[in-house]
Each structure stands twice: as structure tokens, then as C-alpha cells.
Amino acid sequence: MARELEGYRDLLARIYEMFPGRLALTREETAQVLGISEKSVQRNATIPTVKMGHLVRVPIDGLARWMARESRVC
């Protein structure tokens, strides 16, 4: 079993607090969480997304994992 990334649970809790009851975010909401522009979210191919027809959503658990992984790189 893979080891959980440090800070993952804290990030996940913080995002769920911002968007209670949600499983996925829009690009605009993702930009709000990350403090960057929506265009930057769209251009960053490493942020996990799910496409449903023409809609693009970012799963909250995937975003928290991505944030924890990216913060370790810096």
C-alpha cells in the first residue's frame, strides 16, 4: 500500500471546508484554492481533471494529492 503524502489530509480538510459537500471543483474554484488565474489552471496539464462532455472538473481528493506532491518538489 502506498504511503500517504505528508500534508494531504490537512489540504483535503481545508478544501472540503471551502466547498462543503462537493466532490469536484470547476477550474474557477480550483484557481481560487490555488491562488492563481483560471487560465493558469487550464494550462497546467499536471492538475488532475475529469472530463464529462464539454465540462472539466477537478476532483478534490486528486487536487489535494497533487498539492501535497507539488509542495514536496519545491
N, C-alpha and C positions, 0 to 999 in steps of 0.2 A: 504494500500500500504506500502510495506517495505521501511524503511529508508535507504538511500544510505550510504554506508560506507565512513567514513572520509578518504580522500586521494585517493579515487577511480578514480575520474576524472583526477587528476594530473598523476597518474600512467598510466591510459589509454592513455592520451595525449603523455606521454613520450615513451610508447611502439609504438604507431602509428607513432611517429616521427622517431623512429629507423627503422621501417618497413612500410613505406607508402604504402597504397593500399592493405594491407594484412588483412585478417580476422582471420587467424590461423598461428601458428608457428610450426616448426619442433622441436624435442627435442633439437637439437643442438642450434637452435636460442633461445629457452626457457632458456637453460643453460647460454647463453650469457647474456640475460636480467637479470637473477638471480645472475650471477657471480659464478656459481657452475659448476661441471662437468656434462656432458651428462648422465653419469651413475647415478649420484645423482638424476637427473630429472626422469630417468626411475624407480628408486627405490621408489620415493616418490609417494605413492598412493593417496595423497590428492590433488595433482595438477590436475585440470580438463583436461580431454582428450576426444578426439573424435576419434574412430577407423573407418577407411574406408578400408576394406580389411586388408591388412598387414601394411597399413600406420597408424601412430599415429600422430595426430595433437593436438595442444593446442590452443583453441580459445582465442584470445587476450582479449576480454571482461571478459572471465572467469578467465584468468590469473591475470588481474588487480584486480578483485574482491577477488581472492584468496590471492594476495599480501596484499591488504588492510586489509583483515580479519586476516591474519597471523601476520601482524605488530601490530595489536591491542593486540594480545595474549602476545607478548614479553614484 
